[in-house]
Amino acid sequence: MVEVKEKVEAEVRAEAEPYVVEISALDERGEPKPYKALNEEVHRAAAAGCDVIRLRDVHGQRFLAAGMEGRVRLEVYGTPGNDLGIFMDGPTIEVFGSAQDQTGNTMNNGKIVVHGNAWDVTAFAARGGKIFVRGDGGYRIGIHMKEFRRHRPVVVYGGCVREFFGEYMAGGLLVALGLDGRGNAATHNAGREVVGPGLATGIHGGVIYLRGDVPDHYLGVGAVKRGLDERDRKTLEPVLREFGEYFDVPLELIWEKPFTKVVPASSRPYGAYYCGKLI
Amino acid sequence: MADIYHEIPPRFQVEIDREKCRLCERCTVNCTYDVHSFQGERIVTRSENCVACQRCATMCPQGAISILPGKISFAPHYTYSERIRRIIYEQASTGGVMLAGSGTDLPYRVIFDDLLLDAAQVTNPSIDPLRETVETVTYLGRKPDRMFVTEGDGKLTVSRGADYPNVQLSTPIVVGHMSLGSISYNACVAILRAAKEVGTMVGTGEGGLHPDFYEYADVINSEVASGRFGIEPRYLKEIAALEIKIGQGAKPGHGGHLPGEKVDALISETRMIPKGTDALSPYPHHDIYSIEDLAQLIGALKEASRYRVPVGVKIAAVHNSAPIASGIARAGADFITLDGLRGGTGAAPRIIRDHAGIPVELAVAAVDRRLREEGIRHLVSIVAGGSIRYAADLVKVLALGADAAMVGQSVLIAMGCRACQMCHLGNCSWGIATQRPDLTRRLDVDIAAQRLANVFHAWTEELREILGALGIDSVESLVGNRDRLRYVGPNPKVAEVLGVKHAGEPWSD
């Protein structure tokens, strides 16, 4: 009977309004909780069936939502630590602030929206899910992203990113727009470069779209530049629309400047590299 | 470009006894290297293609086939040996990087063979392992810092502080990381089945876990390597242990390149990449450039697995292994795997396989000593592999400081591998190191699993025999017990690094 009652209550809740749990990342003395304790609370809240977990005063706690599954939504206020959403498979995380390094590391599925910057090694080896960042990124973003069947990771930076963007890339979609990443209504890039050198070194799958042009010598080994065709526009359109909706950036503004596409020269970079039949 | 095969004398000479041959053509069906063909009225052999895998000779119902050393001698030359001349010829033809399979076959001294075991005499009685308990159960994982003893009600109560997740092994042997890709589906199933029967653990390799293999999840050690292939929630949560692969004995510092032609439907499903694409494992993990970064990935894996399983780190045995292992232990790893110079591989650049790294004997002794000196040996278990050939090596590596031995090549040999070292070609005629469906079905899973389980049982019994002779009643008391080893090799420096006395020197002076 109790179980039935709980089930009915859960259904009523689902129809009425989302079941929200607020968790403070500070302990009773006002000190940041250790990541292990904070994550434990997050897992407990998710196991209790809540829809939204609102984390307040996050102070660099690492591994938030590591390996989490399901449809839960995390709202993070403050600054989450490294490896936000690592190995994640389903949840949505919205960060009202900046994220640190390795956001969405080896992510399987889900969504991460960052209203500030997300620095180095974002989406490393991600196989699926979406990451939208309003601002800038650091080095080695989107390294070795891959795709499989329905899984196709998408990473969009509103601002600029640095060296080694999309290195070793094996699949998915990487976008950097080079807009003013400071979080106001995005305006034109004031002399900043959308991407740094070492772009897409060793790329053998996936595609990179960069708003504006890129000097040829920025391209790494195995990467080639192409222009956009109608199919590219069709691929980009829904992704940019979603980005625009999160951060109030009008699509016309984004399309004002032409894009550059970067793709692999070959899907078999080591095709003729080896020998060894005789001894 | 000229056909290089006709320029170089064959390594082996394949001869058919025409008296015995009944032209059944079984050799032509069994050879996967294009040696035998039926032309007109006879079997024609192309010896230059032979790799001495022995498949044809084994399957010939008449016993008519002989595989002999090549008949055309190379003029003797110590410096420019036949091997080196062959490498130059091939590179002159192709301009490629030499690839090789298996482990190095160069005659580096096997230090295990220079070590002798002690035996109990008079002052320390030996134990009869058939009548008395000799414990081989081993636990991998962090051990408690201290025991707490409290007195009350006239009794002493012993308790541990924190409890850490450990994997229980019924015998101190684990199977190393051989992925589906490097070996066949049937070979993987046979290994998993044998491990389950024996009660030990199997590494997945850098390849993810095929959906069918989850029924063996409680003996699986999931590898997280630089390519991060096949990592999904259950790969981190439903298994017995997790292991971050930094390096491999056969190719320290190298990543992995699984060529697109080997990425068929099966591999595609396991690695979770599209069919026909190259699967590249980068040389480093691009989120690990320091011990601090390593600590971060260890922490992330513990979080993702909810602290249920131990998390290990595998490194190749290299010059600086001991300080690196100290860092790994302090980074929060629960076990460290050391893979030595002679460790195996499905494919590696020959120059790395043959010339990089150090023998595991030296690495395990150095790491064990360093961790003991620093008082952190209990933080980690040590697993050592890279040519643990048979039970004698197992016993010796435990005495040098390993908690368990990791085996690979011996596992394959137990299942029928002839160690021809052509794994990288993907045409294994025994159905082991191949993905070709017509070849993989040659390996009978039931037989292979039983043969492997037999080997593990035999090694465990031999381990008990030796422990009994040493007067030791558990594996744990043998681990790092260097005083039960003596060195008889030519180089006293080796004995010094191992921390082992020379034969003839007593326990204490």
Interface residues (C-beta under 8 A of the other chain):
Chain A: Y35 K36 N39 H43 R62 F63 A66 G67 E69 N82 D83 I86 F87 D89 Q102 N105 T106 N108 V121 F124 A125 R127 R140 I143 H144 K146 E147 F148 H151 E167 Y168 A170 G171 G202 H204 G205 S267 R268 P269 Y270 G271 A272 Y273 Y274 C275 G276 K277 L278 I279
Chain B: I4 Y5 I8 R11 R83 R86 I87 Y89 E90 Q91 S93 T94 G95 G96 V97 M98 L99 A100 G227 R228 F229 I231 E232 P233 L236 K237 H257 P259 G260 S268 M272 I273 P274 G276 T277 D278 L280 P282 H286 D287 Q296 G299 A300 E303 A304 S305 R306 P349 R350 H424 L425
